Amino acid sequence: MPDSIDSQVPQAVPPQPVAAPPPRSGSSALKIILIIVGIFVALGIACAGIVGYGIYRVAHAVHKDANGNVTITTSTGSMTANENQQFTESDLGIAIYPGATQGKGGLKMTIAGKTMITANYLTPDSEDKVIAFYKDKAGPDAETITTGTGGVISMTNGSDAITVTVTQSPNENDGKTQIVIARTPKS
């Protein structure tokens, strides 16, 4: 049998799917701005984390006890401060001026096994009388510097350096003479 009519009729080719046109690209300036904003947000989060960690470390390094002592502990030592902390002459390495009352702001700091102590005292006596007392106690090898507002006496006592600063200001401390004694280890 001859070919059928159906076989001679050209077959219709199914239509090929047409790809959608690519989306129109947005403004490249907008993309750059969004990237920059993203970078700033990431940096802000990183900085907030670093600051938070620093606050956490400080909060765990600072302690206040029932006596009002504030202690800061680090990997190399500690520092204790209390406005009412009492020091003895052996703590300071030199005599305390007779009749002087201890003022606020005593400090004791220990770093790498070495201790530094600072104490404040007030007396109604004149600065000249206080300087003369400490010159006598410090001995002949002490260095003394006097000014119109006070003086500084520096000496060594064994392995420590001791500095006594005497000042008098009519506007501060009710006109009393202030004595600051600092004992620090020699380097």
N, CA and C atoms as a LAMMPS dump frame, in Angstrom:
ITEM: TIMESTEP
0
ITEM: NUMBER OF ATOMS
561
ITEM: BOX BOUNDS ff ff ff
-5.0000000000000000e+02 5.0000000000000000e+02
-5.0000000000000000e+02 5.0000000000000000e+02
-5.0000000000000000e+02 5.0000000000000000e+02
ITEM: ATOMS id mol type element x y z
1 1 1 N 0.803 -1.148 0
2 1 2 C 0 0 0
3 1 3 C 0.864 1.234 0
4 2 1 N 0.392 2.038 -0.853
5 2 2 C 1.182 3.235 -0.93
6 2 3 C 1.131 3.98 0.398
7 3 1 N 2.014 4.891 0.465
8 3 2 C 2.061 5.668 1.717
9 3 3 C 0.72 6.334 1.928
10 4 1 N 0.447 6.433 3.165
11 4 2 C -0.837 7.057 3.491
12 4 3 C -0.681 8.566 3.456
13 5 1 N -1.771 9.146 3.398
14 5 2 C -1.795 10.59 3.289
15 5 3 C -1.242 11.211 4.574
16 6 1 N -1.518 10.549 5.628
17 6 2 C -1.057 11.09 6.902
18 6 3 C 0.459 11.153 6.948
19 7 1 N 1.096 10.229 6.374
20 7 2 C 2.531 10.213 6.47
21 7 3 C 3.164 11.288 5.603
22 8 1 N 2.432 11.783 4.6
23 8 2 C 3.006 12.786 3.746
24 8 3 C 2.734 14.202 4.241
25 9 1 N 1.892 14.357 5.173
26 9 2 C 1.577 15.691 5.675
27 9 3 C 2.684 16.073 6.658
28 10 1 N 3.219 17.189 6.487
29 10 2 C 4.289 17.561 7.399
30 10 3 C 3.738 17.705 8.821
31 11 1 N 4.509 17.227 9.698
32 11 2 C 4.143 17.291 11.114
33 11 3 C 4.512 18.672 11.651
34 12 1 N 3.675 19.175 12.483
35 12 2 C 3.959 20.477 13.076
36 12 3 C 4.981 20.301 14.191
37 13 1 N 5.935 21.124 14.2
38 13 2 C 6.978 21.06 15.228
39 13 3 C 6.435 21.787 16.46
40 14 1 N 6.526 21.117 17.598
41 14 2 C 6.006 21.809 18.79
42 14 3 C 6.818 23.069 19.043
43 15 1 N 6.182 24.082 19.515
44 15 2 C 6.896 25.344 19.728
45 15 3 C 7.943 25.186 20.82
46 16 1 N 9.07 25.775 20.631
47 16 2 C 10.163 25.755 21.609
48 16 3 C 9.871 26.802 22.686
49 17 1 N 10.104 26.437 23.942
50 17 2 C 9.848 27.45 24.968
51 17 3 C 10.845 28.589 24.82
52 18 1 N 10.36 29.74 24.995
53 18 2 C 11.178 30.934 24.868
54 18 3 C 11.597 31.349 26.278
55 19 1 N 12.868 31.564 26.472
56 19 2 C 13.372 31.961 27.795
57 19 3 C 12.909 33.377 28.105
58 20 1 N 12.627 33.571 29.375
59 20 2 C 12.21 34.904 29.798
60 20 3 C 13.392 35.844 29.672
61 21 1 N 13.143 37.047 29.357
62 21 2 C 14.265 37.978 29.233
63 21 3 C 14.897 38.178 30.611
64 22 1 N 16.205 38.368 30.669
65 22 2 C 16.856 38.561 31.973
66 22 3 C 16.268 39.8 32.65
67 23 1 N 16.182 39.723 33.996
68 23 2 C 15.619 40.89 34.681
69 23 3 C 16.53 42.094 34.482
70 24 1 N 15.907 43.215 34.503
71 24 2 C 16.687 44.435 34.324
72 24 3 C 17.562 44.61 35.552
73 25 1 N 18.808 44.851 35.345
74 25 2 C 19.702 45.018 36.49
75 25 3 C 19.403 46.365 37.129
76 26 1 N 19.43 46.331 38.524
77 26 2 C 19.164 47.56 39.257
78 26 3 C 20.363 48.476 39.163
79 27 1 N 20.243 49.561 39.825
80 27 2 C 21.298 50.544 39.803
81 27 3 C 22.525 49.98 40.529
82 28 1 N 23.673 50.077 39.942
83 28 2 C 24.89 49.581 40.585
84 28 3 C 25.259 50.454 41.786
85 29 1 N 24.849 51.703 41.793
86 29 2 C 25.105 52.59 42.932
87 29 3 C 24.356 52.089 44.156
88 30 1 N 23.125 51.608 43.981
89 30 2 C 22.341 51.071 45.095
90 30 3 C 23.021 49.839 45.677
91 31 1 N 23.543 48.976 44.823
92 31 2 C 24.25 47.78 45.299
93 31 3 C 25.467 48.169 46.134
94 32 1 N 26.22 49.124 45.683
95 32 2 C 27.42 49.553 46.399
96 32 3 C 27.03 50.136 47.754
97 33 1 N 25.989 50.949 47.8
98 33 2 C 25.542 51.529 49.074
99 33 3 C 25.114 50.438 50.038
100 34 1 N 24.382 49.433 49.561
101 34 2 C 23.95 48.332 50.434
102 34 3 C 25.139 47.526 50.953
103 35 1 N 26.138 47.322 50.142
104 35 2 C 27.341 46.601 50.586
105 35 3 C 28.061 47.406 51.67
106 36 1 N 28.188 48.7 51.455
107 36 2 C 28.865 49.553 52.447
108 36 3 C 28.086 49.561 53.755
109 37 1 N 26.767 49.678 53.69
110 37 2 C 25.944 49.647 54.897
111 37 3 C 26.118 48.309 55.614
112 38 1 N 26.167 47.218 54.864
113 38 2 C 26.372 45.9 55.46
114 38 3 C 27.716 45.798 56.171
115 39 1 N 28.744 46.38 55.59
116 39 2 C 30.074 46.368 56.209
117 39 3 C 30.049 47.148 57.52
118 40 1 N 29.407 48.329 57.502
119 40 2 C 29.325 49.13 58.736
120 40 3 C 28.528 48.415 59.826
121 41 1 N 27.476 47.734 59.459
122 41 2 C 26.694 46.977 60.448
123 41 3 C 27.551 45.861 61.043
124 42 1 N 28.296 45.154 60.214
125 42 2 C 29.162 44.073 60.709
126 42 3 C 30.251 44.627 61.622
127 43 1 N 30.863 45.758 61.25
128 43 2 C 31.88 46.376 62.109
129 43 3 C 31.27 46.842 63.429
130 44 1 N 30.057 47.391 63.386
131 44 2 C 29.38 47.818 64.61
132 44 3 C 29.12 46.661 65.553
133 45 1 N 28.692 45.542 65.016
134 45 2 C 28.449 44.351 65.842
135 45 3 C 29.764 43.852 66.437
136 46 1 N 30.833 43.849 65.651
137 46 2 C 32.136 43.409 66.161
138 46 3 C 32.625 44.338 67.272
139 47 1 N 32.5 45.649 67.088
140 47 2 C 32.93 46.608 68.115
141 47 3 C 32.102 46.448 69.386
142 48 1 N 30.803 46.266 69.255
143 48 2 C 29.952 46.07 70.431
144 48 3 C 30.374 44.806 71.191
145 49 1 N 30.746 43.773 70.473
146 49 2 C 31.215 42.551 71.124
147 49 3 C 32.519 42.767 71.869
148 50 1 N 33.442 43.509 71.28
149 50 2 C 34.727 43.787 71.92
150 50 3 C 34.523 44.632 73.174
151 51 1 N 33.703 45.675 73.083
152 51 2 C 33.429 46.529 74.248
153 51 3 C 32.734 45.716 75.338
154 52 1 N 31.783 44.895 74.965
155 52 2 C 31.096 44.052 75.938
156 52 3 C 32.05 43.117 76.653
157 53 1 N 32.982 42.521 75.922
158 53 2 C 33.962 41.634 76.538
159 53 3 C 34.866 42.405 77.49
160 54 1 N 35.264 43.616 77.104
161 54 2 C 36.09 44.449 77.985
162 54 3 C 35.364 44.786 79.273
163 55 1 N 34.102 45.142 79.178
164 55 2 C 33.315 45.441 80.377
165 55 3 C 33.184 44.198 81.252
166 56 1 N 32.987 43.06 80.639
167 56 2 C 32.908 41.797 81.385
168 56 3 C 34.201 41.546 82.158
169 57 1 N 35.344 41.759 81.503
170 57 2 C 36.642 41.528 82.165
171 57 3 C 36.841 42.49 83.333
172 58 1 N 36.502 43.763 83.146
173 58 2 C 36.653 44.748 84.217
174 58 3 C 35.723 44.411 85.382
175 59 1 N 34.498 44.036 85.062
176 59 2 C 33.531 43.716 86.118
177 59 3 C 33.995 42.543 86.963
178 60 1 N 34.698 41.613 86.374
179 60 2 C 35.179 40.464 87.13
180 60 3 C 36.532 40.707 87.784
181 61 1 N 37.182 41.822 87.462
182 61 2 C 38.477 42.147 88.06
183 61 3 C 38.328 43.076 89.263
184 62 1 N 37.205 43.779 89.368
185 62 2 C 36.994 44.75 90.441
186 62 3 C 36.099 44.135 91.504
187 63 1 N 36.56 44.199 92.758
188 63 2 C 35.797 43.65 93.879
189 63 3 C 35.76 44.671 95.015
190 64 1 N 34.617 44.762 95.672
191 64 2 C 34.48 45.639 96.831
192 64 3 C 34.039 44.772 98.001
193 65 1 N 34.816 44.831 99.109
194 65 2 C 34.468 44.013 100.264
195 65 3 C 33.61 44.798 101.255
196 66 1 N 33.245 44.157 102.354
197 66 2 C 32.354 44.762 103.348
198 66 3 C 32.986 45.975 104.03
199 67 1 N 34.315 46.062 104.051
200 67 2 C 35.002 47.187 104.696
201 67 3 C 35.142 48.403 103.775
202 68 1 N 34.676 48.29 102.55
203 68 2 C 34.784 49.4 101.609
204 68 3 C 36.049 49.364 100.778
205 69 1 N 36.867 48.33 100.933
206 69 2 C 38.077 48.212 100.126
207 69 3 C 37.692 47.846 98.692
208 70 1 N 38.226 48.571 97.743
209 70 2 C 38.026 48.253 96.335
210 70 3 C 39.328 47.637 95.843
211 71 1 N 39.239 46.415 95.321
212 71 2 C 40.416 45.711 94.842
213 71 3 C 40.263 45.422 93.362
214 72 1 N 41.289 45.763 92.605
215 72 2 C 41.341 45.454 91.178
216 72 3 C 42.452 44.434 90.996
217 73 1 N 42.093 43.279 90.462
218 73 2 C 43.055 42.2 90.287
219 73 3 C 43.338 42.012 88.799
220 74 1 N 44.634 41.973 88.468
221 74 2 C 45.051 41.714 87.092
222 74 3 C 45.98 40.507 87.096
223 75 1 N 46.444 40.133 85.936
224 75 2 C 47.343 38.986 85.847
225 75 3 C 48.704 39.283 86.466
226 76 1 N 49.074 40.568 86.604
227 76 2 C 50.386 40.905 87.157
228 76 3 C 50.343 41.367 88.604
229 77 1 N 49.155 41.549 89.168
230 77 2 C 49.087 41.98 90.56
231 77 3 C 47.727 42.526 90.914
232 78 1 N 47.674 43.271 92.019
233 78 2 C 46.398 43.824 92.46
234 78 3 C 46.607 45.227 93.021
235 79 1 N 45.501 45.966 93.097
236 79 2 C 45.512 47.3 93.664
237 79 3 C 44.322 47.401 94.603
238 80 1 N 44.567 47.868 95.844
239 80 2 C 43.511 48.037 96.823
240 80 3 C 43.461 49.496 97.226
241 81 1 N 42.275 50.06 97.207
242 81 2 C 42.093 51.45 97.607
243 81 3 C 40.908 51.546 98.553
244 82 1 N 41.053 52.409 99.545
245 82 2 C 39.984 52.651 100.493
246 82 3 C 40.244 53.998 101.111
247 83 1 N 39.236 54.835 101.168
248 83 2 C 39.455 56.163 101.731
249 83 3 C 39.711 56.106 103.226
250 84 1 N 39.429 54.988 103.876
251 84 2 C 39.641 54.853 105.311
252 84 3 C 40.756 53.87 105.665
253 85 1 N 41.525 53.418 104.678
254 85 2 C 42.569 52.435 104.927
255 85 3 C 43.664 53.037 105.798
256 86 1 N 44.005 52.355 106.874
257 86 2 C 45.011 52.846 107.819
258 86 3 C 46.361 52.188 107.52
259 87 1 N 47.421 53.009 107.559
260 87 2 C 48.769 52.513 107.337
261 87 3 C 49.613 52.793 108.573
262 88 1 N 50.565 51.927 108.81
263 88 2 C 51.474 52.106 109.944
264 88 3 C 52.785 52.69 109.434
265 89 1 N 53.648 53.092 110.384
266 89 2 C 54.963 53.611 110
267 89 3 C 55.774 52.541 109.28
268 90 1 N 55.62 51.272 109.68
269 90 2 C 56.367 50.212 108.997
270 90 3 C 55.836 50.009 107.571
271 91 1 N 54.542 50.244 107.342
272 91 2 C 54.006 50.173 105.976
273 91 3 C 54.607 51.263 105.102
274 92 1 N 54.766 52.455 105.687
275 92 2 C 55.22 53.623 104.931
276 92 3 C 56.737 53.755 104.863
277 93 1 N 57.45 53.123 105.783
278 93 2 C 58.904 53.187 105.779
279 93 3 C 59.473 54.432 106.422
280 94 1 N 58.634 55.273 106.996
281 94 2 C 59.073 56.498 107.662
282 94 3 C 58.03 56.854 108.716
283 95 1 N 58.439 57.667 109.673
284 95 2 C 57.535 58.06 110.761
285 95 3 C 56.378 58.896 110.236
286 96 1 N 55.241 58.743 110.895
287 96 2 C 54.076 59.568 110.603
288 96 3 C 54.19 60.815 111.478
289 97 1 N 53.934 61.974 110.903
290 97 2 C 54.074 63.231 111.624
291 97 3 C 53.204 63.206 112.886
292 98 1 N 53.788 63.566 114.055
293 98 2 C 53.036 63.508 115.317
294 98 3 C 51.786 64.396 115.277
295 99 1 N 50.67 63.82 115.649
296 99 2 C 49.413 64.542 115.705
297 99 3 C 48.685 64.646 114.375
298 100 1 N 49.278 64.162 113.29
299 100 2 C 48.622 64.225 111.982
300 100 3 C 47.502 63.19 111.929
301 101 1 N 46.426 63.554 111.259
302 101 2 C 45.317 62.619 111.077
303 101 3 C 45.326 62.143 109.63
304 102 1 N 45.035 60.862 109.465
305 102 2 C 45.066 60.31 108.118
306 102 3 C 43.864 60.814 107.332
307 103 1 N 44.134 61.319 106.15
308 103 2 C 43.078 61.801 105.261
309 103 3 C 42.561 60.681 104.382
310 104 1 N 41.665 61.027 103.481
311 104 2 C 41.057 60.044 102.587
312 104 3 C 41.972 59.752 101.413
313 105 1 N 41.794 58.561 100.856
314 105 2 C 42.475 58.231 99.613
315 105 3 C 43.731 57.403 99.749
316 106 1 N 43.813 56.523 100.754
317 106 2 C 44.969 55.634 100.847
318 106 3 C 44.956 54.619 99.723
319 107 1 N 46.133 54.213 99.295
320 107 2 C 46.252 53.282 98.176
321 107 3 C 47.359 52.285 98.46
322 108 1 N 47.083 51.016 98.17
323 108 2 C 48.1 49.969 98.265
324 108 3 C 48.015 49.152 96.989
325 109 1 N 49.136 49.083 96.271
326 109 2 C 49.166 48.395 94.997
327 109 3 C 50.315 47.399 94.994
328 110 1 N 50.018 46.154 94.575
329 110 2 C 51.045 45.126 94.472
330 110 3 C 51.086 44.642 93.032
331 111 1 N 52.252 44.785 92.415
332 111 2 C 52.439 44.322 91.047
333 111 3 C 53.756 43.572 90.995
334 112 1 N 53.693 42.376 90.478
335 112 2 C 54.88 41.524 90.327
336 112 3 C 55.627 41.371 91.651
337 113 1 N 54.883 41.227 92.737
338 113 2 C 55.488 41.002 94.043
339 113 3 C 56.033 42.245 94.723
340 114 1 N 55.926 43.408 94.086
341 114 2 C 56.409 44.666 94.667
342 114 3 C 55.199 45.501 95.085
343 115 1 N 55.296 46.127 96.265
344 115 2 C 54.17 46.872 96.809
345 115 3 C 54.463 48.37 96.83
346 116 1 N 53.476 49.155 96.419
347 116 2 C 53.537 50.609 96.49
348 116 3 C 52.415 51.062 97.41
349 117 1 N 52.719 51.962 98.328
350 117 2 C 51.723 52.471 99.271
351 117 3 C 51.75 53.988 99.223
352 118 1 N 50.564 54.593 99.216
353 118 2 C 50.437 56.04 99.287
354 118 3 C 49.41 56.37 100.358
355 119 1 N 49.763 57.296 101.254
356 119 2 C 48.854 57.701 102.327
357 119 3 C 48.848 59.217 102.445
358 120 1 N 47.71 59.768 102.848
359 120 2 C 47.535 61.216 103.005
360 120 3 C 47.283 61.538 104.475
361 121 1 N 47.927 62.588 104.95
362 121 2 C 47.752 63.029 106.343
363 121 3 C 47.535 64.533 106.362
364 122 1 N 46.84 65.008 107.39
365 122 2 C 46.605 66.438 107.586
366 122 3 C 47.039 66.83 108.99
367 123 1 N 47.636 68.045 109.098
368 123 2 C 48.043 68.566 110.393
369 123 3 C 47.82 70.082 110.402
370 124 1 N 47.505 70.641 111.573
371 124 2 C 47.363 72.099 111.64
372 124 3 C 48.709 72.828 111.69
373 125 1 N 49.817 72.09 111.844
374 125 2 C 51.138 72.717 111.917
375 125 3 C 51.541 73.296 110.556
376 126 1 N 52.502 74.232 110.6
377 126 2 C 52.949 74.887 109.37
378 126 3 C 53.748 73.918 108.495
379 127 1 N 53.791 74.25 107.211
380 127 2 C 54.555 73.405 106.284
381 127 3 C 56.034 73.411 106.624
382 128 1 N 56.579 74.532 107.091
383 128 2 C 57.997 74.598 107.448
384 128 3 C 58.323 73.634 108.584
385 129 1 N 57.45 73.561 109.576
386 129 2 C 57.668 72.661 110.712
387 129 3 C 57.608 71.199 110.261
388 130 1 N 56.668 70.882 109.367
389 130 2 C 56.529 69.507 108.861
390 130 3 C 57.743 69.135 108.005
391 131 1 N 58.182 70.053 107.144
392 131 2 C 59.359 69.773 106.299
393 131 3 C 60.592 69.553 107.172
394 132 1 N 60.771 70.358 108.198
395 132 2 C 61.921 70.19 109.102
396 132 3 C 61.874 68.829 109.791
397 133 1 N 60.677 68.389 110.201
398 133 2 C 60.529 67.079 110.848
399 133 3 C 60.972 65.964 109.892
400 134 1 N 60.501 66.008 108.652
401 134 2 C 60.832 64.935 107.703
402 134 3 C 62.272 65.013 107.204
403 135 1 N 62.863 66.201 107.131
404 135 2 C 64.293 66.309 106.794
405 135 3 C 65.128 65.592 107.851
406 136 1 N 64.743 65.778 109.117
407 136 2 C 65.456 65.128 110.22
408 136 3 C 65.294 63.613 110.147
409 137 1 N 64.091 63.137 109.873
410 137 2 C 63.826 61.688 109.807
411 137 3 C 64.47 61.041 108.593
412 138 1 N 64.586 61.781 107.494
413 138 2 C 65.103 61.22 106.246
414 138 3 C 66.604 61.026 106.275
415 139 1 N 67.296 61.828 107.049
416 139 2 C 68.742 61.677 107.128
417 139 3 C 69.462 62.563 106.141
418 140 1 N 70.807 62.554 106.231
419 140 2 C 71.616 63.485 105.427
420 140 3 C 71.642 63.158 103.926
421 141 1 N 71.319 61.918 103.538
422 141 2 C 71.379 61.555 102.12
423 141 3 C 70.092 61.89 101.368
424 142 1 N 69.099 62.384 102.073
425 142 2 C 67.82 62.699 101.432
426 142 3 C 67.94 63.956 100.574
427 143 1 N 67.129 64.017 99.541
428 143 2 C 67.076 65.194 98.678
429 143 3 C 65.825 65.98 99.048
430 144 1 N 65.982 67.29 99.181
431 144 2 C 64.864 68.142 99.563
432 144 3 C 64.714 69.272 98.556
433 145 1 N 63.479 69.475 98.136
434 145 2 C 63.151 70.582 97.24
435 145 3 C 62.021 71.351 97.912
436 146 1 N 62.226 72.652 98.098
437 146 2 C 61.172 73.47 98.694
438 146 3 C 60.744 74.549 97.709
439 147 1 N 59.459 74.856 97.763
440 147 2 C 58.899 75.908 96.921
441 147 3 C 58.077 76.825 97.818
442 148 1 N 57.451 77.797 97.236
443 148 2 C 56.613 78.708 98.001
444 148 3 C 55.349 78.052 98.537
445 149 1 N 54.987 76.899 97.983
446 149 2 C 53.756 76.229 98.416
447 149 3 C 54.003 74.912 99.14
448 150 1 N 55.26 74.579 99.409
449 150 2 C 55.529 73.323 100.106
450 150 3 C 56.902 72.782 99.783
451 151 1 N 57.017 71.462 99.899
452 151 2 C 58.301 70.843 99.627
453 151 3 C 58.173 69.353 99.398
454 152 1 N 59.261 68.776 98.876
455 152 2 C 59.32 67.342 98.61
456 152 3 C 60.629 66.826 99.185
457 153 1 N 60.531 65.738 99.978
458 153 2 C 61.711 65.091 100.54
459 153 3 C 61.754 63.687 99.952
460 154 1 N 62.867 63.33 99.291
461 154 2 C 63.024 62.006 98.68
462 154 3 C 64.196 61.291 99.322
463 155 1 N 64.012 60.001 99.605
464 155 2 C 65.068 59.201 100.213
465 155 3 C 64.894 57.746 99.824
466 156 1 N 65.911 56.959 100.123
467 156 2 C 65.8 55.514 99.954
468 156 3 C 65.893 54.866 101.329
469 157 1 N 65.143 53.798 101.471
470 157 2 C 65.126 53.035 102.714
471 157 3 C 65.217 51.571 102.319
472 158 1 N 66.413 51.037 102.325
473 158 2 C 66.588 49.658 101.879
474 158 3 C 66.345 49.565 100.388
475 159 1 N 65.375 48.747 100.005
476 159 2 C 65.079 48.552 98.584
477 159 3 C 63.908 49.405 98.111
478 160 1 N 63.489 50.372 98.932
479 160 2 C 62.347 51.215 98.578
480 160 3 C 62.743 52.679 98.471
481 161 1 N 62.007 53.39 97.639
482 161 2 C 62.138 54.841 97.541
483 161 3 C 60.946 55.444 98.268
484 162 1 N 61.209 56.426 99.106
485 162 2 C 60.149 57.064 99.878
486 162 3 C 60.149 58.551 99.531
487 163 1 N 58.961 59.058 99.227
488 163 2 C 58.802 60.465 98.902
489 163 3 C 57.736 61.054 99.815
490 164 1 N 58.081 62.154 100.46
491 164 2 C 57.14 62.871 101.32
492 164 3 C 56.897 64.231 100.67
493 165 1 N 55.636 64.504 100.341
494 165 2 C 55.264 65.774 99.733
495 165 3 C 54.444 66.557 100.746
496 166 1 N 54.855 67.783 101.019
497 166 2 C 54.193 68.635 102.007
498 166 3 C 53.669 69.871 101.282
499 167 1 N 52.363 70.13 101.411
500 167 2 C 51.765 71.307 100.778
501 167 3 C 50.777 71.958 101.735
502 168 1 N 50.593 73.24 101.53
503 168 2 C 49.608 73.948 102.328
504 168 3 C 48.881 74.919 101.419
505 169 1 N 47.577 74.82 101.419
506 169 2 C 46.766 75.708 100.611
507 169 3 C 45.637 76.228 101.488
508 170 1 N 45.49 77.537 101.598
509 170 2 C 44.436 78.081 102.458
510 170 3 C 43.036 77.721 101.961
511 171 1 N 42.905 77.384 100.685
512 171 2 C 41.592 77.072 100.12
513 171 3 C 41.24 75.594 100.193
514 172 1 N 42.186 74.747 100.552
515 172 2 C 41.94 73.31 100.598
516 172 3 C 42.206 72.781 102.003
517 173 1 N 41.527 71.697 102.343
518 173 2 C 41.736 70.994 103.612
519 173 3 C 41.609 71.914 104.829
520 174 1 N 40.723 72.877 104.754
521 174 2 C 40.49 73.819 105.86
522 174 3 C 41.771 74.543 106.279
523 175 1 N 42.675 74.773 105.333
524 175 2 C 43.912 75.489 105.612
525 175 3 C 44.974 74.647 106.288
526 176 1 N 44.718 73.356 106.469
527 176 2 C 45.705 72.48 107.12
528 176 3 C 46.807 72.109 106.136
529 177 1 N 47.932 71.695 106.704
530 177 2 C 49.057 71.229 105.892
531 177 3 C 48.803 69.776 105.516
532 178 1 N 48.966 69.485 104.238
533 178 2 C 48.756 68.113 103.754
534 178 3 C 50.106 67.431 103.579
535 179 1 N 50.169 66.179 104.028
536 179 2 C 51.38 65.364 103.913
537 179 3 C 51 64.125 103.108
538 180 1 N 51.695 63.896 101.999
539 180 2 C 51.48 62.696 101.19
540 180 3 C 52.756 61.886 101.234
541 181 1 N 52.648 60.656 101.746
542 181 2 C 53.807 59.771 101.831
543 181 3 C 53.604 58.648 100.825
544 182 1 N 54.591 58.468 99.95
545 182 2 C 54.538 57.419 98.942
546 182 3 C 55.769 56.538 99.085
547 183 1 N 55.541 55.256 99.241
548 183 2 C 56.632 54.279 99.326
549 183 3 C 56.523 53.376 98.118
550 184 1 N 57.573 53.401 97.29
551 184 2 C 57.578 52.599 96.08
552 184 3 C 58.848 51.769 95.981
553 185 1 N 58.769 50.594 95.396
554 185 2 C 59.983 49.789 95.226
555 185 3 C 60.898 50.416 94.189
556 186 1 N 62.206 50.342 94.429
557 186 2 C 63.169 50.845 93.446
558 186 3 C 63.187 49.883 92.27
559 187 1 N 63.426 50.436 91.103
560 187 2 C 63.457 49.599 89.893
561 187 3 C 64.662 48.713 89.881
